[in-house]
Amino acid sequence: MRVWKSAGPGRRERCRTGPARGGGRVNRVALRRAALGRESADLVIKGGRLVNVLTGEVYQADVAVKDGFIAAVGDVVAGAGGSPTVIDACGRYVLPGFIDQHVHTYESQLNVTEYAAAVLVNGTTAICTDFYGESTVGGKTAVRHSLDAAAGTPLKILFVLGVPGYYQNEPFGHSGTPTMDDMFEMLGWPECVGLNDTFASKLVGEDTRLLELVELAQSRGKKICGHGSEIEGAALNAWVATVPNTDDHECVSAVEAVEKARRGVWVSMRQGSGCPNVPELVRAITELGADPRRFTFNTDLVSAHDLVEKGGIDHALRTAVRHGLRPVTAIQIATLNAAECLGVSHRMGSVSPGKEADIVLVDDLVELRPRLVVARGRVVARDGEFVGEIPSLAYPSEARDTIRVALPLGPDDFRLEVGGGDREDSARVIGASGDSLITEEIRETVRVRDGLVTADPARDLLKIAALERHNRSGEIGKGLIRGFGLKAGAIASTYNPQQQNLQVVGTNDADMAAAANELVRIGGGMVAVRDGKVLACLGLPLYGLLSDKPAKVVARDYDRLLSVVRDLGCSLPAPFHTLAFVGLPITIGKLKISPRGLVDVWQEKAVGLLAE
């Protein structure tokens, strides 16, 4: 018998481990025999306090695992004929593995295998995701590559087909991939359990393409994951009538959350980089009296830096508890609720017989920091370090050199020309903030000199540009933005939701050009420039979105970049994620930027810089 003793809080651990078998299809005969003690378990966790999310109880219980599934819970026996790994939990709490109900892995800037290792350390053992970022650049081939790579990790992937990959920024730009034929093909892939980010506005507006996809998915019994940003009243009813039992991760207020939950929507409380919504949304339960049964957690978009420094779903749990949610309720939301929302509670979401062996041990129910993580029946993380197996990953050559912009770019490419003589005029300005992804339209008086509008850092009026980067079209949309606070220099990124264009914010045209040129040169990433000099850079050579380095290296490089951006005057907590969503011109806010110029999202039309 191989024993791993989990020391109590503050005590050193001693470890002797052996592999536990896991994965594959469940063998009910073996599970039954192991539960009866007629066959040896592979892994036994003894001496723990089980948080039973099915009943809301906490009590002493052991757990026996066989072939990657839970065979027995309670007073278990190791069984005959084998030598199981035994883990002494030393009184720790035993929880189900956490489920991230909605996340775009590429927004961490990590490739999928490194992402898996990073979140498993934090106790997340299953995610619902779509790989749509990769699909925008590399089409269905890129999605297939990510799915195949993820299958070799201990992390469970619930793959939902990403609608944004097809719609992108229509009618304000499209990379050409994936096609509608690709969408129908991917919907039929065996891994596909549903559709993701089905825009409420397009469904209510009776977009025939999306309705056809949704109706086909519904006819096949697949999950319809929603995207209900800024929808209310009759439109809210119409949306839910079209896709009953959908979910929404775009709630930003407790009142909005209650209204949607009342109509049967699963409210997914987001705690991501640049979108820390849990403190507000948890009030729907703690203050407004909503039943927590229709709530889940998600990270949506979270940087590698935040994954390493703060965590993922575990961070959402801690945040919710600190804002008044009962710990057991928070754990139910992160596990059982998410599994029920996604239609997989027969497989995961609780520590109970027959379920997949995804288990987390924590010292307490306030900090909820994973000390040991079991996924697919194997120990994969211990004391914040990944100890599982991750396959080596080679990306195809077409994943690199994807930033197709004609060079060189010069300062003149970023001139904001409005014509006419010297004067003052009223301009539309994008309003961005660090606590919400929703943008505003602000009206500001600007000075026009020789027909040009320049940045005014003293008033936090900066220039922003979006460059089409897929087809060398030469399209560059330009405007003004408030909220970044830069006093000098420029920052740029090739990551922005849906179309993944190259976007730049800066105080002057020369630094904006230098930042854009650097990202084209290195094949994509994030950069900060001052006086024409690159101060810090995070290279993202895979699709211009992903790093080929380990999570801790990416987090370190991002942290260095963030420090430089702070020195330039920006105080946004996640400036590159805020910048990313400013370039999403079909949802989440009022005024956005695209390669074709400013966009009034609510009116679905391009608008000029100067207000009428």
Residue pairs with C-beta under 8 A, 6 or more apart in sequence:
1 78
1 83
1 84
1 85
1 86
2 16
2 17
2 18
2 83
2 84
2 85
2 86
3 16
3 85
3 86
3 87
3 88
4 13
4 15
4 16
4 17
4 85
4 86
4 87
4 88
4 379
5 13
5 14
5 15
5 87
5 88
5 90
6 13
6 87
6 88
6 89
6 90
6 92
6 361
6 371
6 372
7 13
7 14
7 90
8 90
8 91
8 92
9 363
9 364
11 90
13 382
13 383
15 382
17 85
17 379
18 83
18 85
19 85
19 378
20 42
20 43
20 65
20 68
20 84
20 85
20 374
20 377
20 378
20 379
21 42
21 67
21 68
21 377
22 42
22 65
22 67
22 68
22 357
22 375
22 376
22 377
22 378
23 68
23 376
23 377
24 67
24 68
26 67
26 68
26 69
26 354
27 66
27 67
28 354
30 39
30 66
30 67
30 71
31 66
31 67
31 69
31 71
31 353
31 354
32 71
33 39
33 79
34 40
34 41
34 64
34 66
34 71
34 72
34 79
35 64
35 71
35 72
35 353
37 77
37 78
37 79
37 80
38 79
38 80
39 66
39 79
39 80
39 81
39 82
40 78
40 79
40 80
40 81
40 82
40 83
40 84
41 64
41 65
41 66
41 71
41 72
41 76
41 78
41 79
41 82
41 84
42 65
42 66
42 67
42 82
42 84
42 85
42 377
43 64
43 65
43 84
43 85
43 86
43 87
43 357
43 374
43 377
43 378
43 379
44 62
44 63
44 64
44 65
44 76
44 78
44 84
44 85
44 86
44 87
45 62
45 63
45 65
45 86
45 87
45 89
45 94
45 359
45 361
45 374
46 62
46 86
46 87
46 88
46 89
47 60
47 62
47 88
47 89
47 90
47 91
48 60
48 61
48 62
48 63
48 89
48 91
48 92
48 93
48 94
48 361
49 58
49 59
49 60
49 61
49 89
49 91
49 92
49 93
49 94
50 58
50 59
50 60
50 61
50 63
50 73
50 93
50 94
50 351
51 58
51 93
51 94
51 95
51 96
51 328
51 331
51 351
51 365
52 58
52 59
52 61
52 350
52 351
52 352
53 95
53 96
53 328
53 331
53 332
53 335
53 336
53 349
53 350
53 351
54 336
54 350
54 352
56 328
56 329
56 332
58 93
58 328
61 73
61 74
61 75
61 94
62 72
62 73
62 74
62 75
62 76
63 70
63 72
63 73
63 76
63 94
63 351
63 357
63 359
64 70
64 71
64 72
64 73
64 76
64 77
64 78
64 79
64 84
65 71
65 357
65 374
65 377
66 377
67 377
68 356
68 357
68 376
68 377
68 378
69 354
69 355
69 356
69 357
69 377
70 351
70 352
70 353
70 354
70 355
70 356
70 357
71 353
72 353
73 351
73 352
73 353
78 84
78 86
85 379
87 361
87 372
87 379
89 361
89 372
92 361
92 362
92 363
92 371
92 372
93 361
93 362
93 363
93 364
93 365
94 351
94 359
94 360
94 361
95 123
95 331
95 335
95 351
95 359
95 360
95 361
95 362
96 331
96 335
96 336
96 348
96 349
96 350
96 351
96 355
96 358
96 359
96 360
97 123
97 124
97 125
97 126
97 335
97 348
97 358
97 359
97 360
97 373
97 374
97 375
98 122
98 123
98 124
98 125
98 126
98 297
98 312
98 313
98 314
98 317
98 334
98 335
98 360
99 124
99 125
99 126
99 127
99 128
99 296
99 313
99 334
99 335
99 338
99 339
99 342
99 348
99 349
100 119
100 124
100 126
100 127
100 128
100 129
100 297
100 298
100 299
100 312
100 313
100 338
101 128
101 247
101 249
101 266
101 268
101 296
101 297
101 298
101 338
101 341
101 342
102 128
102 129
102 196
102 225
102 247
102 249
102 268
102 270
102 298
102 299
102 300
103 127
103 128
103 129
103 298
103 299
103 300
103 301
103 302
104 129
104 130
104 132
104 133
104 162
104 300
104 301
104 497
105 112
105 115
105 127
105 129
105 131
105 146
106 131
106 133
106 134
106 495
106 543
106 545
106 546
107 133
107 273
107 300
107 301
107 302
107 303
107 495
107 497
107 577
107 580
108 115
108 118
108 301
108 302
108 303
108 304
108 307
109 303
109 304
109 495
109 526
109 538
109 540
109 545
109 546
109 547
109 554
109 558
110 118
110 304
110 307
110 546
110 547
110 551
110 554
111 149
111 393
111 395
111 542
111 546
111 547
111 548
112 131
112 146
112 149
112 150
112 153
112 393
113 149
113 150
113 152
113 153
113 390
113 391
113 393
114 390
114 547
114 549
114 550
114 551
114 554
115 155
115 551
116 150
116 153
116 154
116 155
116 390
117 153
117 386
117 388
117 390
117 550
117 551
118 304
118 307
118 308
118 312
118 386
118 551
119 127
119 155
119 307
119 312
119 313
120 153
120 154
120 155
120 373
120 375
120 380
120 381
120 386
120 388
121 370
121 373
121 381
121 384
121 385
121 386
122 307
122 311
122 312
122 313
122 314
122 315
122 370
123 312
123 313
123 314
123 360
123 362
123 370
123 373
123 381
124 155
124 312
124 313
124 314
125 154
125 155
125 156
125 348
125 358
125 360
125 373
125 375
126 155
126 156
126 157
126 158
126 344
126 348
126 358
127 155
127 156
127 157
127 158
128 158
128 160
128 196
128 225
128 338
128 342
129 157
129 158
129 159
129 160
129 196
130 159
130 160
130 161
130 162
130 165
130 196
130 197
131 142
131 143
131 146
131 147
131 159
131 162
132 143
132 162
132 163
132 164
132 165
132 196
132 197
132 498
133 165
133 495
133 497
133 500
133 543
133 545
134 142
134 143
134 145
134 146
134 543
134 545
134 546
135 142
135 143
135 162
135 165
135 177
135 178
136 164
136 165
136 168
136 175
136 177
136 498
136 499
136 500
137 175
137 177
137 402
137 470
137 500
137 543
137 544
137 545
138 145
138 177
138 398
138 399
138 402
138 543
139 177
139 178
139 182
140 177
140 178
140 182
140 185
140 186
141 396
141 398
142 399
142 543
143 165
143 178
143 186
145 395
145 396
145 399
147 157
147 159
147 189
147 191
149 391
149 393
150 157
151 157
152 390
152 391
153 388
153 390
153 391
154 375
154 376
154 378
154 380
154 388
154 389
155 375
156 348
156 356
156 358
156 375
156 376
157 191
158 193
158 342
158 344
159 189
159 191
159 192
159 193
160 192
160 193
160 194
160 195
160 196
160 223
160 225
161 183
161 186
161 187
161 192
161 194
161 195
161 196
161 213
161 217
162 196
162 197
163 195
163 196
163 197
163 198
163 199
163 210
163 213
163 227
164 196
164 197
164 497
164 498
165 177
165 178
165 183
165 498
166 178
166 179
166 180
166 182
166 183
166 209
167 199
167 202
167 210
167 498
167 586
168 174
168 175
168 498
168 499
169 498
169 499
169 583
169 584
169 585
169 586
169 594
170 586
172 585
172 586
172 594
172 595
172 596
172 599
172 606
173 468
173 475
173 499
173 501
173 594
173 595
173 596
174 499
175 470
175 471
175 499
175 500
176 470
176 471
178 186
180 209
183 213
184 213
184 216
186 192
187 195
187 213
187 216
187 217
187 220
187 222
192 222
193 222
193 223
193 342
193 343
193 344
194 217
194 222
194 223
194 224
194 225
195 213
195 214
195 217
195 222
195 223
195 224
195 225
196 225
197 225
197 226
197 227
198 210
198 213
198 214
198 224
198 225
198 226
198 227
198 243
198 246
199 210
199 227
199 586
199 587
200 226
200 227
200 228
200 229
200 231
200 235
200 236
200 239
200 248
201 229
201 231
201 235
201 587
202 210
203 210
203 211
203 214
203 238
203 239
203 242
203 243
204 231
204 235
204 238
204 239
204 242
211 242
214 224
214 242
214 243
217 223
217 224
218 224
218 243
223 342
223 343
224 243
224 245
224 246
225 246
225 247
226 239
226 243
226 246
226 247
226 248
226 265
227 248
227 249
227 250
227 587
228 236
228 239
228 246
228 248
228 250
228 251
228 260
228 265
229 250
229 438
229 587
229 588
230 250
230 438
230 587
230 588
231 239
232 256
232 259
236 259
236 260
236 263
237 263
239 246
240 246
240 263
240 264
240 265
244 264
245 264
245 266
246 265
246 266
247 265
247 266
247 267
247 268
247 296
247 341
248 260
248 265
248 266
248 267
248 268
249 268
249 270
249 298
249 300
250 270
250 588
251 257
251 260
251 267
251 268
251 269
251 270
251 277
251 281
252 277
252 280
252 281
252 436
252 438
253 280
253 281
254 280
254 281
254 282
254 283
254 284
254 287
254 288
255 284
255 288
257 267
257 269
257 281
257 284
257 290
257 295
258 284
258 288
258 290
260 267
261 267
261 284
261 290
261 291
261 294
261 295
264 294
265 294
266 294
266 295
266 296
266 337
266 341
267 281
267 284
267 294
267 295
267 296
268 295
268 296
268 297
268 298
268 341
269 277
269 278
269 281
269 282
269 295
269 296
269 297
269 298
269 316
269 320
269 333
270 277
270 278
270 281
270 297
270 298
270 299
270 300
271 277
271 278
271 297
271 298
271 299
271 315
271 316
271 319
272 298
272 299
272 300
272 301
272 302
272 306
272 577
273 301
273 302
273 303
273 305
273 306
273 573
273 574
273 577
274 301
274 434
274 437
274 572
274 573
274 574
274 577
274 578
274 581
275 300
275 301
275 435
275 436
275 437
275 577
276 319
276 435
276 573
277 436
278 297
278 316
278 319
278 320
278 323
279 319
279 323
281 295
282 319
282 320
282 323
282 324
282 325
283 323
284 290
284 295
285 291
285 292
285 295
285 325
285 329
286 323
286 324
286 325
292 325
292 329
292 332
292 333
292 337
293 337
294 337
295 333
295 337
296 333
296 334
296 337
296 338
296 341
297 313
297 316
297 317
297 320
297 333
297 334
297 338
298 313
298 316
299 312
299 313
299 316
301 577
301 580
302 312
303 555
303 558
303 574
303 576
303 577
304 547
304 551
304 554
304 555
304 558
305 554
305 555
305 558
305 559
305 562
306 315
306 574
307 551
307 555
308 551
308 552
308 555
309 555
309 559
311 318
311 369
313 334
314 368
314 369
314 370
316 334
317 330
317 331
317 334
317 368
318 366
318 367
318 368
320 330
320 333
321 327
321 330
321 365
321 366
321 368
322 366
325 333
327 365
327 366
327 368
328 365
330 368
331 365
331 368
335 348
335 349
335 350
336 345
336 349
336 350
337 349
338 349
339 345
339 347
339 348
339 349
339 350
340 349
347 355
347 356
348 355
348 356
348 358
349 355
351 359
356 376
356 377
357 374
357 375
357 376
357 377
358 374
358 375
358 376
359 373
359 374
360 370
360 372
360 373
360 374
361 370
361 371
361 372
361 373
362 368
362 369
362 370
362 371
363 369
363 371
369 384
370 381
370 384
371 382
371 383
372 379
372 381
372 382
372 383
373 379
373 380
373 381
373 382
374 380
375 388
378 388
379 387
379 388
380 386
380 387
380 388
381 387
381 388
395 542
395 548
399 542
399 543
400 523
400 541
400 542
401 523
402 469
402 470
402 523
402 524
402 543
402 544
403 469
403 494
403 502
403 519
403 520
403 523
403 524
403 544
404 469
404 470
404 471
404 472
405 467
405 468
405 469
405 472
405 502
405 516
405 520
406 472
406 474
407 517
407 520
408 513
408 517
409 467
409 513
409 516
409 517
409 520
410 513
411 508
411 509
411 510
411 512
411 513
412 509
413 476
413 509
413 513
414 463
414 465
414 476
414 478
414 504
414 506
414 509
414 512
414 513
415 452
415 509
416 452
416 453
416 454
416 463
416 478
416 479
416 480
416 609
417 451
417 452
418 425
418 448
418 451
418 452
418 453
418 609
418 610
419 451
420 448
420 451
421 448
421 450
421 451
422 447
422 448
422 449
422 450
423 447
423 448
424 445
424 446
424 447
424 448
425 445
425 446
425 448
425 610
426 443
426 444
426 445
426 446
426 610
426 611
427 443
427 444
427 445
427 446
427 453
427 480
427 609
427 610
427 611
428 441
428 442
428 443
428 479
428 480
428 591
428 598
428 607
428 608
428 609
428 610
428 611
429 441
429 442
429 443
429 444
429 461
429 479
429 480
429 481
429 482
429 591
430 439
430 440
430 441
430 442
430 464
430 479
430 480
430 481
430 482
430 483
430 582
430 591
430 592
430 593
430 598
431 439
431 440
431 441
431 442
431 481
431 482
431 483
431 591
432 439
432 481
432 482
432 483
432 484
432 572
432 578
432 579
432 582
433 483
433 572
433 578
434 483
434 571
434 572
434 573
434 574
434 578
437 578
437 581
437 588
437 589
438 588
438 589
438 590
439 581
439 582
439 588
439 589
439 590
439 591
439 592
440 589
440 590
440 591
441 590
441 591
441 600
442 482
442 591
443 611
444 459
444 461
444 480
444 482
446 453
446 456
446 461
446 480
447 453
447 454
447 456
453 480
453 609
454 463
454 508
455 461
455 462
455 463
455 480
455 506
455 507
455 508
457 486
457 487
457 488
457 507
457 569
459 482
460 482
460 483
460 484
460 485
461 480
461 481
461 482
462 480
462 481
462 482
462 484
462 486
462 505
462 506
462 507
463 478
463 479
463 480
463 481
463 505
463 506
463 507
463 508
463 509
463 512
464 478
464 479
464 480
464 481
464 503
464 504
464 505
464 582
464 593
465 476
465 477
465 478
465 479
465 503
465 504
465 512
465 516
465 593
466 476
466 477
466 478
466 496
466 501
466 502
466 503
466 583
466 593
466 594
466 595
467 475
467 476
467 501
467 502
467 503
467 504
467 516
467 595
468 474
468 475
468 476
468 501
468 595
469 494
469 500
469 501
469 502
469 544
470 499
473 595
475 595
475 596
476 595
477 593
477 594
477 595
477 596
477 597
477 598
478 593
478 597
478 609
479 593
479 597
479 598
479 609
480 609
481 505
481 582
481 593
483 572
483 578
484 491
484 505
484 570
484 572
484 575
484 578
484 579
485 569
485 570
485 571
485 572
486 505
486 506
486 507
486 568
486 569
486 570
487 507
487 568
487 569
488 507
488 511
488 530
488 531
488 568
488 569
489 506
489 507
489 511
489 528
489 529
489 530
489 531
489 535
489 568
490 504
490 505
490 506
490 507
490 508
490 511
490 512
490 514
490 515
490 528
490 529
490 530
491 504
491 505
491 506
491 515
491 526
491 527
491 528
491 529
491 565
491 568
491 570
491 575
491 576
491 579
492 502
492 503
492 504
492 505
492 506
492 512
492 515
492 516
492 518
492 519
492 526
492 527
492 529
493 502
493 503
493 519
493 525
493 526
493 527
493 576
493 579
493 580
494 500
494 501
494 502
494 503
494 519
494 524
494 525
494 526
494 540
494 544
494 545
495 526
495 540
495 544
495 545
495 576
495 580
496 503
496 579
496 580
496 581
496 582
496 583
496 584
497 580
497 581
497 583
497 584
498 584
498 586
499 583
499 594
500 543
500 544
500 545
501 583
501 594
501 595
502 516
502 519
502 520
502 544
503 579
503 580
503 582
503 583
503 593
504 512
504 515
504 516
505 512
505 579
506 512
506 515
506 529
510 532
511 529
511 530
511 531
511 532
514 529
514 532
514 533
514 534
515 527
515 528
515 529
515 534
518 527
518 529
518 534
518 537
519 525
519 526
519 527
519 544
522 537
522 539
522 541
523 539
523 540
523 541
523 544
524 539
524 540
524 541
524 543
524 544
524 545
525 537
525 538
525 539
525 540
525 541
525 544
526 537
526 538
526 540
526 558
526 561
526 576
527 534
527 536
527 537
527 538
527 561
528 534
528 535
528 536
528 537
528 561
528 564
528 565
528 568
529 535
530 568
535 564
535 568
536 557
536 560
536 561
536 563
536 564
536 565
537 557
537 561
538 547
538 554
538 557
538 558
538 561
539 547
539 557
540 546
540 547
541 547
541 548
542 548
547 553
547 554
549 557
562 575
565 575
572 578
581 588
581 589
582 592
582 593
583 592
583 593
583 594
584 592
585 592
585 593
585 594
585 599
585 601
586 599
586 601
586 604
587 601
588 601
589 601
590 600
590 601
590 602
591 598
591 599
591 600
591 601
591 607
592 598
592 599
592 601
593 599
594 606
596 606
597 606
597 607
597 608
598 606
598 607
598 608
598 609
599 605
599 606
599 607
600 606
600 607
